[in-house]
């Protein structure tokens, strides 16, 4: 089976149905700072994405009582709920140089209301980019906002020691995909952890520095309040020797520019050139981040240098 990095293969994978963002009308921008074309349309992934603090917000007593009443009337049996969840899943086989990945996804929104349940174009692209990198075997890697786990599982197949992180509501499908690919045990076992952005890093993340940090499609207009928290987490994780890549689909100029400005406070940001990407990926961005902190921990003029 051909590697994901094949020039024609990326375009084919992106165009496949079964959950890819391809074909969904939405605004895109082809270059930093320049608006692109595309029809305005609601995206299920964005419309149903809760804010980063939504799970922590208290619910009014009357709302709780009303919800309880609705649940008593509308909640299906446990068996029926399980049947619906299984029926919502589709399988996509994604080739890699280390063998295919079998990824379960839900494009209907049954699993976690559609959060972290779909393979998006930027994840396909980042997986392609990572397969061209050297020295992955044995590297300690962290994926932020792992979703279905495609990028992190690709790293694990390539020999990295990977921790895939997500919010609690998205963990069941992520763990299911890890097990589906036999990455829950053995020498290539991947770890799954609940991680919210903007909170102190847990011990597993601070005991040893990360060699690689990755994330795909983490930022979009409807989660703008989370962007600063994401940057805080990136700044804590990415050390002077850490290699970091973020794959990104530009959607709204103000949102994109704001996020890039936040990144520039902590990182030297460079965008991979078209020659480094796959055919058909011209409207997607992949950024390489390098911390401005020195090895001794000092900052190096935060905010003075913008994206390259």
C-alpha positions in Angstrom: 0.0 0.0 0.0 1.4 3.4 -0.9 2.6 5.8 1.9 0.5 8.7 2.9 3.1 11.0 1.6 2.4 10.0 -2.0 1.5 13.1 -4.0 -1.7 11.8 -5.4 -2.7 9.9 -2.3 -3.2 12.9 -0.1 -5.6 14.5 -2.6 -7.5 11.2 -2.8 -7.8 10.8 0.9 -8.8 14.4 1.3 -11.6 14.0 -1.2 -13.0 10.8 0.2 -16.4 11.0 1.9 -16.7 9.5 5.4 -15.8 12.6 7.5 -13.2 14.6 5.7 -13.8 18.3 5.7 -13.3 18.2 1.9 -16.4 19.4 0.1 -17.9 21.2 3.1 -18.4 24.9 2.1 -16.5 27.2 4.4 -14.4 30.3 4.2 -10.7 29.6 3.6 -7.6 31.8 3.3 -4.8 30.9 0.9 -2.2 33.1 2.4 -1.4 34.7 5.8 -3.3 38.0 6.1 -5.3 37.6 2.8 -8.9 36.6 2.7 -9.7 33.6 0.5 -12.9 32.6 -1.2 -15.6 30.1 -0.2 -19.2 30.1 0.8 -20.1 30.8 4.4 -21.6 27.6 5.8 -22.0 26.0 9.2 -19.6 23.3 10.0 -20.9 20.5 12.3 -17.5 20.3 13.9 -17.5 24.0 14.8 -21.2 24.4 15.6 -21.1 21.6 18.2 -17.7 22.3 19.7 -18.2 23.3 23.3 -15.9 26.0 24.6 -12.8 25.0 26.5 -14.4 25.9 29.9 -17.9 24.8 29.1 -17.6 21.6 31.1 -16.5 23.6 34.2 -19.4 26.1 34.2 -22.1 25.5 36.8 -25.6 24.8 35.6 -28.6 26.7 37.0 -30.8 24.5 39.2 -33.9 25.1 37.0 -31.9 24.1 33.9 -30.7 21.0 35.7 -34.3 20.0 36.7 -35.6 20.6 33.2 -32.8 18.5 31.7 -33.4 15.7 34.2 -37.1 15.7 33.1 -36.2 15.5 29.5 -33.7 12.8 30.1 -36.3 10.7 31.9 -38.6 11.0 28.9 -36.2 10.9 26.1 -33.2 8.9 27.2 -33.0 5.6 25.2 -32.2 2.3 26.9 -28.5 1.6 27.5 -28.7 -1.1 24.8 -30.3 1.3 22.3 -27.8 4.0 23.0 -24.9 1.5 22.4 -26.5 0.4 19.2 -26.8 4.0 17.9 -23.2 4.7 18.8 -22.0 1.7 16.9 -24.2 2.4 13.9 -22.8 6.0 13.8 -19.2 4.8 13.2 -17.6 4.5 9.9 -14.1 3.1 9.1 -11.4 4.9 7.2 -8.1 3.1 6.4 -5.3 5.6 6.2 -2.0 4.2 4.7 1.3 5.1 6.3 4.9 4.0 5.6 4.6 1.8 8.7 1.4 0.1 7.6 -2.3 1.2 7.5 -4.2 2.8 10.3 -7.8 1.8 10.8 -9.6 4.9 12.1 -13.2 4.9 13.4 -15.0 8.2 13.0 -18.5 9.6 13.5 -19.6 12.3 11.1 -23.2 12.3 12.5 -22.5 13.8 15.9 -23.6 10.8 18.1 -20.2 10.4 19.8 -19.5 13.4 22.1 -21.8 15.6 20.0 -19.3 15.4 17.2 -16.4 16.7 19.2 -13.1 15.0 18.3 -14.9 12.4 16.3 -13.9 13.2 12.7 -10.7 13.0 10.6 -10.1 16.5 9.2 -7.9 17.5 6.3 -5.2 19.1 8.5 -4.7 15.8 10.3 -4.2 14.0 7.1 -1.6 16.6 6.0 0.2 16.6 9.3 0.5 12.8 9.3 2.0 13.1 5.8 4.5 15.7 7.0 5.6 13.7 10.0 6.4 10.6 7.9 9.1 12.6 6.2 10.9 13.5 9.5 13.9 11.7 10.9 14.7 10.5 14.4 11.1 9.6 15.4 11.8 6.2 16.9 11.9 6.4 20.7 11.1 10.1 20.7 8.7 11.3 23.5 5.7 12.8 21.6 2.6 14.6 22.8 -0.5 15.3 20.6 -2.8 18.0 21.7 -6.5 17.8 20.9 -6.0 14.3 19.4 -9.6 13.7 18.3 -9.7 10.4 16.5 -6.0 10.0 17.2 -4.8 9.8 13.5 -1.7 12.0 14.0 -0.6 10.5 17.3 -1.2 6.9 16.1 0.9 7.7 13.0 3.8 8.8 15.3 3.4 5.6 17.3 3.5 3.4 14.2 6.8 5.2 13.4 8.3 4.3 16.7 7.6 7.3 18.9 6.5 7.0 22.5 3.2 8.9 22.2 0.8 10.5 24.7 -2.5 11.5 23.0 -4.5 14.1 24.9 -8.1 15.2 24.7 -10.9 16.5 26.8 -12.8 13.8 28.8 -15.8 13.8 26.5 -13.7 12.8 23.5 -11.6 10.1 25.2 -13.9 7.0 24.6 -13.5 7.1 20.8 -9.8 8.0 21.0 -9.2 5.0 23.3 -11.3 2.8 20.9 -9.1 3.8 18.0 -5.9 3.1 19.9 -7.2 -0.4 20.7 -8.5 -0.9 17.1 -4.9 -0.5 15.9 -3.2 -2.6 18.5 -1.5 0.4 20.0 -2.8 -0.1 23.6 -0.2 -2.7 24.5 3.3 -3.8 23.6 6.4 -1.9 22.7 4.5 0.6 20.6 1.8 1.3 23.1 0.4 4.8 23.1 -0.9 6.6 26.2 -4.2 8.5 26.4 -4.6 11.3 28.8 -7.3 13.9 29.7 -5.7 17.3 29.3 -7.4 20.7 29.4 -5.5 23.7 28.0 -4.3 26.5 30.2 -4.0 24.4 33.4 -0.7 23.3 35.1 0.8 20.4 33.3 0.4 17.0 35.0 3.3 15.0 36.2 3.5 12.8 33.2 4.2 15.9 31.0 6.8 17.5 33.4 8.7 14.4 34.5 10.6 14.3 31.2 10.5 17.0 28.4 8.7 16.3 25.2 10.8 15.7 22.1 7.8 16.3 19.8 4.6 18.2 20.2 1.9 18.2 17.5 -1.7 19.3 17.0 -4.1 19.6 14.0 -7.2 21.7 13.5 -7.1 23.0 17.1 -8.1 26.6 16.3 -11.3 28.0 14.7 -13.5 31.0 15.3 -16.0 29.3 17.6 -13.4 28.3 20.2 -11.6 31.7 20.1 -11.7 31.9 23.9 -9.5 28.8 24.1 -6.7 30.1 21.9 -4.8 31.9 24.7 -5.1 28.8 26.8 -3.8 26.6 24.0 -0.8 28.9 23.6 -0.1 28.7 27.4 -0.1 24.9 27.2 2.2 25.0 24.1 4.6 27.4 25.9 4.8 25.0 28.8 5.3 21.9 26.7 7.7 23.1 24.1 11.3 23.2 25.3 14.3 24.5 23.4 15.0 21.0 21.9 11.4 20.2 21.2 10.2 19.9 17.6 6.7 21.2 17.3 4.3 21.2 14.3 0.7 22.6 14.1 -1.5 21.9 11.1 -4.2 24.5 10.6 -7.0 25.3 8.2 -7.4 29.1 8.0 -11.1 30.1 8.2 -11.4 33.7 9.4 -8.7 36.4 9.1 -9.3 38.1 12.4 -9.2 34.8 14.2 -6.1 33.6 12.4 -4.2 36.8 12.9 -5.0 36.9 16.6 -3.8 33.3 17.1 -0.6 33.9 15.2 0.1 37.0 17.3 -0.3 35.0 20.4 2.1 32.4 19.2 4.6 35.0 18.3 4.9 36.1 21.9 6.4 32.7 22.8 7.7 31.1 19.6 9.5 31.7 16.4 6.8 30.6 13.9 7.6 29.5 10.4 5.2 28.1 7.8 6.1 25.1 5.7 6.5 26.0 2.1 4.4 24.5 -0.7 7.3 22.3 -1.7 7.3 20.7 1.7 3.5 19.9 1.5 1.4 17.6 -0.6 -0.4 18.4 -3.8 -3.9 19.6 -3.0 -2.9 21.1 0.3 -2.4 24.7 -0.9 -5.2 26.1 1.3 -3.9 24.4 4.5 -1.1 25.7 6.8 1.5 23.8 8.7 3.6 25.8 11.2 6.8 24.8 12.8 7.3 26.3 16.3 10.5 27.0 18.1 10.4 28.4 21.6 12.0 31.8 22.3 13.1 30.5 25.7 16.8 29.8 26.1 18.0 26.4 27.4 18.4 28.2 30.8 14.8 29.1 30.8 15.0 32.8 29.9 12.7 34.5 27.4 14.2 35.9 24.2 12.4 39.1 23.5 8.8 37.8 23.5 6.6 39.5 20.9 9.3 41.2 19.0 9.6 38.7 16.2 6.4 37.8 14.2 5.8 34.7 12.1 8.4 34.0 9.4 
